[in-house]
Amino acid sequence: MKPEEPLDPELSYSDRVFDFGRWKLSLLLPDIVRALAQTKCYHTGKGNFFTIQVIDDAGNKAEYEVFFEAYVRREKV
């Protein structure tokens, strides 16, 4: 959404506005998660995040940050 565009109340929630571009990038999440082992990840001090540059439909680069927590799953014996 561009700053000059009028705010559609149907697309707003609390202090956020639905972003169709980010929604489209979110469709890549399954592939992003599968590639985590080969992706450079950065620690935030509160969890981890990494930035992926993807090409959008117009051929432009778009940054999409994915935040996640990592932990070791321990099986009960």
Long-range contacts (C-beta under 8 A, 24 or more apart in sequence): 21-56, 21-62, 22-64, 24-56, 25-54, 25-62, 25-64, 28-52, 28-54, 28-64, 29-66, 32-66
